[in-house]
Amino acid sequence: MKYVIALDVGGTGMKAALLAQDGSVLFEARRPTGREHGTDAVVTAILDFAAALADEGRGRFGCDPLAAGVAVPGTLDEKNGIAVYSANLGWRDLPLRKLLGERLAGRDGSAIPVALGHDVRSGGLAEGRLGAGRGVDRFLFIALGTGIAGAIGIGGRIEAGAHGYGGEIGHVVVRPGGPLCGCGARGCLETLASASAVSRAWAEATGDPAADAAACAEAVDAGDERAVAVWQCAVEALADGIVLAQSLLDPSTVIVGGGLAEAGDTLFTPLRAAVSERLTFQMPPKVLPAMLKDTAASLGAGLLAWDLLSMEVTA
């Protein structure tokens, strides 16, 4: 059985799989990232987990993995395999491809190929090939989490842009002069429509510092007028961001995932209406929930590994 290692490194946990060439999952596992122990411990945890996955594959299938793919947050130099910076995980200029390739060396001692990808773009790749965007030529994937990030899907691949920042819809300014964003601008989409933004607004509205976006969605369903106002503010900002992207990119489908999308129709019914109301000459996109949930980035990492092998064969 031919397989690759697929690994998604998050701020608190890691999700992994052994992936066949058709995208089917042969084995799944999860481990904590261990960031509370420092950056060196995080790197060790990644390498140890990858090695354990390789051992699992050898035990199950009697052969080495052909390649590995790893999806990480932050700024990347994908071409050279460098994890340039991650605020959550603390690393700078980490040669992750080299480290993983050496740790996963085959029985003959040779390093295996390793693909390095951004976590959200990897998730978008998986949604495009295996999930809600399957069969769609052009789509926009939006992940609504602590922040907001995106991925532009074109012809079965993700467009990273000239400098690796393609799809950063969370930093499109939809409310000039609005709330200060961590990027330094004001009124960015993620300051208004991310799960964190909704949580902050709902906590302020209720006076309960523990109130979060999930509780706000429940209150919306219960008809709480304060919750409806908070929710509508987020929906309208998100709709503005989607329409802006529609004007620039003209995707046929917008796929929305992340924690806030777990609200289901509470999000998608008003969001579709708000997008439709804002369109003028643009063709309306389908606005769909993501299908792969929190496994998307690890699946995408595995697809990157298979793509890397395909490129080496054709090179």
Salt bridges, closest charged atoms under 4 A:
ASP8 OD2 - LYS15 NZ 3.88
GLU36 OE2 - HIS37 NE2 3.47
ASP48 OD1 - ARG103 NH2 2.88
ASP55 OD1 - ARG58 NH1 2.98
GLU56 OE2 - ARG60 NE 2.58
ASP64 OD1 - ARG58 NE 2.59
ASP64 OD1 - ARG107 NE 3.79
GLU78 OE2 - ARG121 NH2 2.77
GLU102 OE2 - LYS98 NZ 2.97
ASP119 OD1 - HIS118 ND1 3.33
ASP137 OD2 - ARG138 NE 3.64
GLU190 OE1 - HIS171 NE2 3.65
ASP224 OD2 - ARG226 NH2 3.12
ASP240 OD2 - ARG175 NH1 2.68
ASP240 OD1 - ARG278 NE 2.51
GLU262 OE2 - LYS293 NZ 3.78
ASP294 OD2 - ARG30 NH1 2.83
ASP307 OD2 - ARG129 NH2 2.77
ASP307 OD2 - ARG157 NH1 3.45
